[in-house]
Amino acid sequence: MLEGFNDRYEVEVVERWGRDAFDASNQWWHGKSVQQQKAWKVRADALLTRWRVIQQEGHELDSAIAQEHAAVHVEWFKEIPGTPTHAGDTAKSVDMIRGLADQYETNPDFHVAFGTPEAASFAANALRLHVRGLKPSPADDLRG
């Protein structure tokens, strides 16, 4: 259950974001105790489950609740070393989130993780809408 945070996706992570990104996130994950890994997994599951609830309640993609949760989702990415959001790179973060949104919609593993394909698609589209509001500029720093 608690295999490495991205061990299964090493080749893909290295291809998309480079060896340094994989190594940073992998070291971060393996540096956690089992209890810390379990706690992080519970939070991750709750994040994805919340998307399903928001979608099933009939909220619109641009609703305050959906966009607030999209912001929470982006904040969650910031916790993970090796991601552009952790590094504060807005332009690359937008690209990463769009790429993940595509995977949320097309990868059956994400359909399971979100609970339904509809919830995964809803999250993907809400995140795409959210990142449209992120204005990449040299002065931007996503770490806030």
Summary of the structure (lengths in Angstrom):
residues: 144
radius of gyration: 14.9
end to end distance: 32.4
largest distance: 40.4
contacts: 416
relative contact order: 0.14
helix: 73%
strand: 0%
